Amino acid sequence: MLKLIEKILSFLPRPVQELYHKYEEQLLYVFFGGLTTLISIVTKLAVFALVPDHGQPWRTTLAVTLSWIFAVTFAFFTNKAYVFKNKTRGAKEFFRVFASFYGARLLTFVLEEGIFLLCCDLLHWNETVITFVSQVLIFVANYVLSKLLVFRKKEKDGAA
C-alpha cells in the first residue's frame, strides 16, 4: 500500500510531495479513518434496516456494538501498519499494542453508546443523522487516543 502511494506521489509536483510527507500521518489517518467510518456507518445502518424497530434499546446497542467490532478491527490493522507504522517484535508486544488499542477504542465505544442511548432511545432523534454526527466526535477522539496512548513514538532510551 505504501509503495503504491509513493508511486502515485512520484507523478505529482515536488511541492505536493513535500506537503504529503509533512502531513503523511494525518493524511493517512483521514484516509483510513474515512474507510473505518464508512465500515461503521454501513454496519450500523444495515442493522437499523434489518432489525425491526419496536422501541427496544437493544437495537441501537446491537448496531453500535457490531459496527464497533468491524470498524475497530479494520482500524487496528490499518493504523498499525500504515498510519503510525508501528512495528512489534513478538507476540507479547503485538498483544500489548492490540489490547491498548482496543482499550482506548472501548472508551469511544462507551461515548458512542451513550450518544445513541440519549439521542435515539430517549430523545427519539433520527438514527441516521446521529450515526453521522457521532462519527465526527468518535473520529477525533480515536486519533487523539491512538496518537497519545497506543502508537506513541518510543524515546531514545527505549521507554514508551
Number of C-alpha atoms within 10 A of each C-alpha: 8 11 8 9 9 12 11 11 16 12 10 10 9 11 9 13 16 12 10 15 14 11 11 16 17 16 14 18 21 17 13 18 23 15 16 25 24 16 18 26 21 14 21 23 17 13 18 17 10 8 13 10 12 7 11 10 14 12 17 22 18 16 21 23 19 16 25 25 16 14 20 23 15 17 25 18 13 19 23 20 14 16 24 20 13 16 12 13 7 8 9 10 12 14 12 12 20 16 13 16 23 19 15 17 23 15 15 20 21 13 16 22 20 14 16 25 17 13 15 20 20 10 10 12 13 12 17 13 10 15 21 14 12 15 18 11 13 18 17 13 17 21 18 13 19 20 16 11 16 23 20 13 15 9 8 7 6 7 7 11
